């Protein structure tokens, strides 16, 4: 396949490269030509008519299975008017995730980190994309989040207590084939009556989580929305901070010291 008359943004600098011809072979870009007069008689040629081509975008924090700002008509598919969850809720969540994956891909995002799914439906979603059952981006999943209290989204988290409980949690995620472990190390933003300033887990628990995950070659991310939760996550060995709300100089100095 050959794409002609393209405008390229390569993501390396702020230049736009005009009048480009992109030669694709077996789904891989083989060559990019500029102002070319070459003839491609035996290839499928698509004239992009000046449209932009760029590398695929990466979304490092998505929730493909969550409807965080639900429309009332859609929400009635998985719960009653009184808020009671229907027995087929997970099936509806799966279909919704497939549609969100398709929309995400068509928006230009070719890689997504799903930072917390619903009852491991995201495992099936990832496999369905990889097996070409449905359209979607490459998906890296964290499975369930490690929680110190009930999840703020249905089916998204699992509670664990003490270093041995935390290790057991990580091993469960490994069974499901996750790509990353995530710990919710402070209360969620929508919390009522709970302080986000408090670190959710003890240092011993955080270290156990990171040790177990790292022994399997997995990174650990932490939901952290306060200086204390950020700092303690980093001290315990967490590799990635999600949100980072309220980060202060103490946390930044530790990040730089650790080379993260």
C-alpha positions as CSV (number, residue, x, y, z in Angstrom):
1,X,0.0,0.0,0.0
2,X,1.1,3.5,-0.8
3,X,-0.2,6.7,0.8
4,X,0.4,9.9,-1.3
5,X,0.0,13.6,-0.8
6,X,0.4,13.3,3.0
7,X,1.4,15.9,5.5
8,X,3.6,14.4,8.3
9,X,4.0,15.4,11.9
10,X,6.8,13.1,13.2
11,X,6.5,14.1,16.9
12,X,10.3,14.8,17.1
13,X,10.1,18.5,16.2
14,X,7.4,21.0,15.4
15,X,7.9,20.9,11.6
16,X,5.2,19.7,9.2
17,X,6.6,17.8,6.3
18,X,4.5,18.3,3.2
19,X,3.9,16.3,0.0
20,X,5.0,13.0,1.5
21,X,4.6,9.5,0.1
22,X,4.5,6.7,2.6
23,X,5.2,3.1,1.4
24,X,3.7,0.4,3.6
25,X,4.6,-3.3,3.4
26,X,2.9,-5.9,5.5
27,X,1.6,-3.3,7.9
28,X,5.0,-1.7,8.4
29,X,6.2,1.7,7.1
30,X,9.0,0.7,4.7
31,X,9.9,4.1,3.3
32,X,8.9,7.8,3.3
33,X,9.5,9.9,0.2
34,X,9.2,13.6,-0.2
35,X,8.2,15.4,-3.4
36,X,8.5,12.1,-5.2
37,X,7.5,11.5,-8.8
38,X,7.8,7.7,-8.4
39,X,5.1,5.5,-10.0
40,X,3.5,2.7,-8.1
41,X,1.6,0.8,-10.8
42,X,1.3,-2.5,-8.9
43,X,0.4,-1.1,-5.5
44,X,-2.8,0.1,-3.9
45,X,-2.4,3.9,-3.9
46,X,-4.5,6.1,-1.6
47,X,-4.4,9.9,-2.1
48,X,-4.7,11.5,1.4
49,X,-5.3,14.9,-0.2
50,X,-3.2,16.8,2.3
51,X,-4.4,15.1,5.5
52,X,-2.1,14.7,8.4
53,X,-0.2,11.5,9.4
54,X,1.5,11.2,12.8
55,X,2.8,8.5,15.1
56,X,0.1,6.9,17.2
57,X,-0.7,8.7,20.4
58,X,-0.3,7.0,23.8
59,X,-2.7,7.4,26.7
60,X,-1.0,6.4,29.9
61,X,-4.1,6.5,32.1
62,X,-7.4,5.2,30.8
63,X,-10.4,3.3,32.2
64,X,-11.9,1.7,29.1
65,X,-14.6,-0.1,31.1
66,X,-15.7,2.8,33.3
67,X,-18.4,5.4,32.5
68,X,-17.2,8.1,34.9
69,X,-19.8,10.7,33.7
70,X,-22.6,8.4,32.7
71,X,-25.5,9.4,30.4
72,X,-28.8,8.5,32.2
73,X,-30.0,6.4,29.2
74,X,-26.8,4.3,29.1
75,X,-26.6,4.0,32.9
76,X,-30.0,2.3,33.0
77,X,-28.4,-0.7,31.1
78,X,-26.5,-1.9,34.1
79,X,-28.6,-0.7,37.1
80,X,-32.1,0.1,38.0
81,X,-33.5,3.5,38.6
82,X,-32.9,3.0,42.3
83,X,-29.2,2.2,41.7
84,X,-29.5,-1.6,42.1
85,X,-26.9,-3.4,39.9
86,X,-28.4,-5.7,37.4
87,X,-27.3,-9.3,37.1
88,X,-26.1,-8.8,33.5
89,X,-24.1,-5.6,34.3
90,X,-20.8,-7.1,33.5
91,X,-22.0,-8.1,30.0
92,X,-23.1,-4.5,29.4
93,X,-19.7,-3.2,30.7
94,X,-17.9,-5.5,28.2
95,X,-19.9,-4.2,25.2
96,X,-19.3,-0.6,26.4
97,X,-15.6,-1.3,26.7
98,X,-15.4,-2.7,23.1
99,X,-17.0,0.5,21.8
100,X,-14.7,2.7,23.9
101,X,-11.7,0.8,22.6
102,X,-12.9,1.4,19.0
103,X,-13.4,5.1,19.6
104,X,-10.0,5.4,21.3
105,X,-8.3,3.8,18.3
106,X,-10.1,6.0,15.8
107,X,-9.2,9.1,17.8
108,X,-5.5,8.2,17.1
109,X,-4.5,6.5,20.3
110,X,-2.7,3.2,19.3
111,X,-1.5,2.4,22.8
112,X,-3.4,2.6,26.1
113,X,-2.7,1.8,29.7
114,X,-5.9,0.7,31.3
115,X,-5.4,1.8,34.9
116,X,-8.1,-0.3,36.5
117,X,-10.9,-2.4,34.9
118,X,-14.0,-4.2,36.1
119,X,-13.9,-7.8,37.3
120,X,-11.1,-8.7,34.8
121,X,-13.3,-8.0,31.8
122,X,-10.3,-5.9,30.6
123,X,-8.3,-9.1,30.3
124,X,-10.9,-10.5,27.8
125,X,-11.0,-7.1,26.0
126,X,-7.2,-7.1,25.5
127,X,-7.3,-10.6,24.2
128,X,-10.2,-9.8,21.9
129,X,-8.3,-6.9,20.4
130,X,-5.1,-9.0,20.0
131,X,-7.1,-11.8,18.3
132,X,-8.8,-9.3,15.9
133,X,-12.3,-10.0,17.2
134,X,-12.8,-6.2,17.8
135,X,-10.9,-3.0,16.9
136,X,-8.9,-1.3,19.5
137,X,-5.4,0.0,20.5
138,X,-2.7,-2.0,22.2
139,X,-3.9,-2.3,25.8
140,X,-1.6,-2.7,28.8
141,X,-3.7,-3.7,31.9
142,X,-3.4,-3.4,35.6
143,X,-6.3,-5.6,36.5
144,X,-7.8,-4.8,39.9
145,X,-6.2,-2.0,42.0
146,X,-4.8,-2.8,45.4
147,X,-7.2,-1.1,47.9
148,X,-7.3,-0.4,51.6
149,X,-11.1,0.1,51.5
150,X,-14.0,-0.7,49.1
151,X,-13.5,0.4,45.5
152,X,-15.0,3.7,44.4
153,X,-15.9,2.0,41.1
154,X,-17.7,-1.4,41.0
155,X,-15.4,-4.3,40.4
156,X,-12.3,-2.2,40.0
157,X,-10.4,-2.9,43.2
158,X,-9.6,-5.5,45.8
159,X,-8.9,-5.0,49.4
160,X,-5.7,-6.5,51.0
161,X,-4.2,-6.1,54.4
162,X,-0.7,-6.7,55.7
163,X,2.4,-7.6,53.7
164,X,1.3,-11.2,53.2
165,X,-2.1,-10.2,52.1
166,X,-0.6,-7.7,49.7
167,X,1.8,-10.4,48.2
168,X,-1.2,-12.7,47.7
169,X,-3.1,-9.9,45.9
170,X,-0.1,-9.4,43.5
171,X,0.1,-13.1,42.8
172,X,-3.6,-13.1,41.9
173,X,-3.0,-10.3,39.4
174,X,-0.1,-12.3,37.9
175,X,-2.5,-15.2,37.4
176,X,-4.8,-13.0,35.3
177,X,-1.8,-11.9,33.1
178,X,-1.7,-8.2,34.0
179,X,1.0,-5.9,32.6
180,X,1.4,-3.7,35.7
181,X,0.4,-3.6,39.4
182,X,-1.5,-0.6,40.7
183,X,-1.9,0.5,44.4
184,X,-4.4,3.1,45.4
185,X,-2.3,4.8,48.1
186,X,-4.8,7.5,49.0
187,X,-8.5,8.1,49.0
188,X,-10.1,8.8,45.6
189,X,-10.8,12.4,44.6
190,X,-14.6,11.9,45.0
191,X,-14.2,10.9,48.6
192,X,-16.5,12.3,51.2
193,X,-15.3,12.4,54.8
194,X,-12.0,10.7,54.0
195,X,-8.7,12.5,53.9
196,X,-6.6,12.2,50.8
197,X,-3.6,13.4,52.8
198,X,-3.4,10.0,54.6
199,X,-1.3,7.3,53.0
200,X,-3.5,4.2,52.6
201,X,-0.9,1.5,53.2
202,X,2.0,1.1,55.6
203,X,5.5,1.2,54.3
204,X,5.9,-2.5,55.0
205,X,2.8,-3.2,52.8
206,X,4.0,-0.9,50.0
207,X,7.5,-2.5,50.0
208,X,5.9,-6.0,49.9
209,X,3.8,-5.1,46.9
210,X,6.7,-3.6,45.0
211,X,9.0,-6.6,45.9
212,X,6.5,-9.1,44.7
213,X,5.7,-7.2,41.5
214,X,9.3,-6.5,40.7
215,X,10.2,-10.2,41.2
216,X,7.9,-10.9,38.2
217,X,9.3,-8.0,36.1
218,X,6.3,-5.8,36.5
219,X,6.2,-2.1,37.2
220,X,4.1,-0.7,40.1
221,X,2.1,2.5,39.8
222,X,0.4,4.3,42.6
223,X,-2.8,6.4,42.7
224,X,-1.5,9.3,44.8
225,X,-3.2,12.7,45.2
226,X,-1.3,14.2,48.2
227,X,2.3,14.9,49.1
228,X,2.4,12.2,51.8
229,X,1.0,9.5,49.6
230,X,3.3,10.4,46.7
231,X,6.4,10.5,49.0
232,X,5.6,7.2,50.7
233,X,4.9,5.5,47.4
234,X,8.3,6.5,46.1
235,X,10.0,5.5,49.3
236,X,8.3,2.1,49.2
237,X,9.6,1.4,45.7
238,X,6.8,2.4,43.4
239,X,7.9,3.1,39.8
240,X,5.1,5.4,38.5
241,X,2.9,8.0,40.1
242,X,-0.6,8.5,38.8
243,X,-2.1,12.0,39.2
244,X,0.5,13.4,41.5
245,X,-1.8,16.0,42.9
246,X,-0.2,18.4,45.3
247,X,3.4,17.2,44.6
248,X,5.9,19.2,46.5
249,X,9.7,19.8,46.4
250,X,10.3,17.0,48.8
251,X,8.7,14.5,46.4
252,X,10.4,16.0,43.3
253,X,13.8,15.8,45.0
254,X,13.1,12.1,45.8
255,X,12.1,11.4,42.2
256,X,15.3,13.0,40.9
257,X,17.4,11.2,43.4
258,X,15.8,7.8,42.4
259,X,16.2,8.7,38.7
260,X,12.5,8.1,37.9
